[in-house]
Amino acid sequence: MEKENLKNSLSKKRRVSLMVLFLLVVIISTSYITSYVIKQGHKFDLLYQYEVIPDIELKNTLLETQNGLIGEIRGFVKFDNVADQPSNSRQYYILQTLNKFDENSHQHFSLEEVIKMQYLSPRSLGVSELVEVSKTGNTITLEDENGNKFFIDKLTKYVSMRDTNGDSASLITDDGGYRDFVEGWLK
């Protein structure tokens, strides 16, 4: 009888011990999984915050004066066909007015293309020159030596582009517009 009581007592202690051990394993694994999920969420938050910050200062300070335009436009290149938008690089254009006019009083502009590849610093691909080819209403049309066209609306300061292949894009020139575009694009 005493053996049987001892056996039952040991059996109960084993069950209790196994139950406690099982609960400890569940608690430890749950806390590990929870901390892993939180850590991954923070990684995504940091990456997301990084993605919605432009790599160069975006602005449009273009003004019309009696002598032509002055100022600059710094913008993120947003493709009209969002499927063509590169996911691992960012393209920016910096347009600056030059105090240079041709014989027909058409103003010249400089165009710098800046590329930001993922994990690398922004890099300039060089500076080229644009020439004003026409003014119709509120739109100024600029063209580079390859025939790529840039259209600037003087009232809204909206800049759109069309390359020789017929692809269209526009420039986002403010942080809010950039953030809205990237948030919608990342989803």
C-alpha positions as CSV (number, residue, x, y, z in Angstrom):
1,M,0.0,0.0,0.0
2,E,2.8,2.3,0.9
3,K,4.5,1.5,-2.4
4,E,1.3,2.3,-4.2
5,N,0.9,5.7,-2.4
6,L,4.5,6.5,-3.2
7,K,4.0,5.5,-6.8
8,N,0.9,7.7,-7.1
9,S,2.6,10.6,-5.4
10,L,5.6,10.4,-7.7
11,S,3.3,10.1,-10.7
12,K,1.4,13.3,-9.6
13,K,4.7,15.1,-9.1
14,R,5.9,14.1,-12.6
15,R,2.7,15.4,-14.1
16,V,3.0,18.6,-12.2
17,S,6.6,18.9,-13.2
18,L,5.9,18.2,-16.8
19,M,3.0,20.7,-16.7
20,V,5.3,23.4,-15.2
21,L,8.0,22.5,-17.8
22,F,5.5,22.7,-20.6
23,L,4.2,26.1,-19.4
24,L,7.8,27.4,-19.1
25,V,8.5,26.4,-22.7
26,V,5.3,28.0,-23.9
27,I,6.0,31.3,-22.0
28,I,9.7,31.4,-23.2
29,S,8.8,30.6,-26.8
30,T,5.9,33.1,-26.8
31,S,8.1,35.9,-25.5
32,Y,10.8,35.0,-28.0
33,I,8.3,35.1,-30.9
34,T,6.7,38.3,-29.6
35,S,10.1,40.1,-29.4
36,Y,11.0,38.8,-32.9
37,V,7.8,40.1,-34.4
38,I,8.3,43.5,-32.6
39,K,11.9,43.6,-33.8
40,Q,10.8,42.9,-37.4
41,G,8.1,45.5,-37.1
42,H,10.7,48.1,-36.0
43,K,12.9,47.1,-38.9
44,F,10.0,47.7,-41.3
45,D,9.2,51.0,-39.6
46,L,12.8,52.2,-39.9
47,L,13.0,51.0,-43.6
48,Y,9.6,52.7,-44.3
49,Q,10.7,55.9,-42.7
50,Y,14.0,55.8,-44.6
51,E,12.1,55.3,-47.9
52,V,9.8,58.2,-47.5
53,I,12.7,60.7,-47.0
54,P,14.0,62.1,-50.3
55,D,17.8,61.8,-50.9
56,I,18.2,65.4,-52.0
57,E,16.3,68.6,-51.0
58,L,13.2,68.9,-53.1
59,K,12.1,72.4,-54.1
60,N,10.9,74.7,-56.8
61,T,12.1,78.3,-56.5
62,L,11.5,79.3,-60.2
63,L,10.4,82.9,-60.6
64,E,9.7,84.9,-63.8
65,T,11.4,88.3,-64.1
66,Q,11.8,90.8,-66.9
67,N,15.1,89.2,-67.9
68,G,13.7,85.6,-68.0
69,L,13.4,83.0,-65.3
70,I,15.6,82.7,-62.2
71,G,15.8,79.9,-59.6
72,E,16.0,76.2,-59.6
73,I,13.9,73.1,-59.5
74,R,14.9,70.0,-57.6
75,G,12.6,67.1,-58.0
76,F,12.2,63.3,-57.8
77,V,11.4,61.7,-61.2
78,K,8.0,60.0,-61.1
79,F,7.2,57.9,-64.1
80,D,3.7,58.2,-65.5
81,N,3.7,54.4,-65.8
82,V,4.3,53.5,-62.2
83,A,5.2,49.9,-63.3
84,D,8.3,51.3,-64.9
85,Q,9.4,53.1,-61.7
86,P,12.7,51.4,-60.5
87,S,12.3,49.9,-57.1
88,N,16.0,49.8,-56.0
89,S,17.0,53.3,-57.2
90,R,15.8,56.8,-57.1
91,Q,16.3,59.4,-59.9
92,Y,16.3,63.1,-59.3
93,Y,16.7,66.1,-61.7
94,I,18.1,69.5,-60.7
95,L,17.2,72.2,-63.2
96,Q,18.9,75.6,-62.8
97,T,18.4,78.7,-64.8
98,L,21.4,80.1,-66.5
99,N,22.0,83.7,-67.3
100,K,22.7,82.7,-70.9
101,F,20.5,83.4,-73.9
102,D,20.9,82.4,-77.6
103,E,20.4,84.7,-80.5
104,N,16.6,84.3,-80.4
105,S,16.5,85.3,-76.7
106,H,15.8,81.7,-75.6
107,Q,17.1,81.1,-72.1
108,H,19.4,78.2,-71.3
109,F,19.2,75.9,-68.3
110,S,21.5,73.4,-66.7
111,L,20.2,69.9,-65.9
112,E,21.9,67.6,-63.4
113,E,20.8,64.0,-63.1
114,V,21.3,62.4,-59.6
115,I,20.9,58.7,-59.1
116,K,20.6,57.1,-55.6
117,M,21.1,53.4,-55.8
118,Q,20.0,51.3,-52.8
119,Y,22.6,51.3,-50.0
120,L,24.9,53.8,-51.9
121,S,25.2,57.5,-51.6
122,P,23.5,59.8,-54.2
123,R,25.7,60.2,-57.3
124,S,25.6,62.8,-60.0
125,L,25.6,61.5,-63.5
126,G,26.7,64.8,-64.9
127,V,25.3,68.1,-66.0
128,S,23.9,68.9,-69.4
129,E,22.3,72.0,-71.0
130,L,18.7,72.6,-71.9
131,V,17.5,75.3,-74.2
132,E,14.1,77.0,-74.2
133,V,12.5,76.1,-77.5
134,S,9.1,77.6,-77.1
135,K,6.7,79.6,-74.8
136,T,3.1,79.0,-75.4
137,G,0.7,80.5,-72.9
138,N,1.9,79.5,-69.5
139,T,4.1,76.6,-70.7
140,I,7.8,76.8,-71.3
141,T,9.3,73.9,-73.3
142,L,12.9,73.1,-72.8
143,E,14.9,70.6,-74.9
144,D,18.3,68.9,-74.5
145,E,20.7,67.9,-77.2
146,N,19.1,64.4,-77.5
147,G,15.6,65.8,-78.1
148,N,14.2,65.1,-74.6
149,K,11.6,67.7,-73.7
150,F,10.8,69.3,-70.4
151,F,7.6,71.3,-69.9
152,I,7.3,73.9,-67.1
153,D,3.9,75.4,-66.3
154,K,4.8,79.0,-65.1
155,L,1.6,79.3,-62.9
156,T,1.6,75.9,-61.1
157,K,5.4,75.3,-61.5
158,Y,4.5,71.8,-62.5
159,V,7.3,70.1,-64.5
160,S,6.7,67.2,-66.8
161,M,9.0,65.4,-69.2
162,R,8.8,63.3,-72.3
163,D,11.9,61.5,-73.7
164,T,12.6,60.6,-77.3
165,N,11.1,57.1,-76.8
166,G,7.7,58.7,-75.8
167,D,8.0,57.8,-72.1
168,S,6.5,60.4,-69.8
169,A,7.4,61.5,-66.3
170,S,7.0,64.4,-63.9
171,L,9.0,65.9,-61.1
172,I,7.8,65.8,-57.5
173,T,9.2,69.0,-55.9
174,D,8.0,68.9,-52.4
175,D,8.5,66.5,-49.5
176,G,4.8,65.9,-48.9
177,G,4.2,64.9,-52.5
178,Y,7.2,62.6,-52.4
179,R,6.0,60.9,-49.2
180,D,2.5,60.4,-50.6
181,F,3.9,58.9,-53.8
182,V,6.3,56.5,-51.9
183,E,3.6,55.5,-49.4
184,G,1.2,54.6,-52.2
185,W,4.0,52.9,-54.2
186,L,5.3,50.8,-51.4
187,K,1.8,49.3,-50.6
